[in-house]
Amino acid sequence: MHILGIETSCDETAAAVVTDGREIRSNIVASQIELHAKYGGIVPELASRQHVEAINYIVDQAMDEAGVRFDELTAIAVTNRPGLIGALLVGVAAAKSLAYCHNLPLLGINHVEGHIYANFMEHQALSFPHICLTVSGGHTLLVEVQEGWRYEILGTTQDDAAGEAYDKVAQYLGLGFPGGKVIDDLAKEGDSDAIRFPRPMLERDNYQFSFSGIKTAVRFFIEKARDAETLPAVADIAASFQAAVVDVLVGKTVRAAKAKNAKAITLTGGVAANRQLRESMRRAGEEFGAEVYYPRIQLCTDNGAMIAGVAYQKYQEGLRDTLDLNAYASGSIV
């Protein structure tokens, strides 16, 4: 069963062909990072225009690389929630047009659910139920994933997503956009104990997150240190900030895994590519006997393969959408 997946929820124009929910035949992504870097963040209108320019080429490339014709597809899947509404509309319009022209079933997919599914595409041993931490520039979500792809949301961020905090701190330090990779790289050279930034909500007996406080603490620290001409090495600030974020993410996830007696933990989303987060979560999992899984980097960031993959499961359950399918800026997985 071949499914074409289309993803345009933010600043990547992506398309992929996946067979039987796991075999990735193609996975094409056109990034807009260079376009948005000069503005220090994603400019929604520019993102939408770039999607319009790129979408047909990306779909054609995905089909060509997969060696699959449209008459061999079983369905077309597209991210229709959550995300930047203008960007989503481009992908939805393209998918609806293709479904109509080729008389194919259409499936609207939740972007976050695609991220959650990404680990299943690579790890045959992944068991249910498991605890999934989805963490990116737009989402920080802790979920119990039950067999049959049913979810219980355990916690989410009360303000900023972790990835957003990375971008803001990188901006304060003059490191450019996006901030995740550059801070992770700098942190390797720095002292994570140099500055004790707060770990908001870590000691609270729940699974909620908050990252605005860490972001603000870093900003005030930098401003005061600059005024006093005592600013430490940028690498030390980056390492100390990252240590605070990782401590919170790992602490909350491990608490949930223990409470639910889960034997597996998965990381997914753009921040799941973070070196320290992966390593810290792996060590924490080992301490109480839980396996920790994360996908390859190409499946951490936004991509069409994860959308086509989870669409296979939805198709098997009988999900079909009509050509009235719309895009939504928000949308829960439950």
Summary of the structure (lengths in Angstrom):
residues: 334
radius of gyration: 20.1
end to end distance: 26.0
largest distance: 67.5
contacts: 1235
relative contact order: 0.18
helix: 47%
strand: 20%
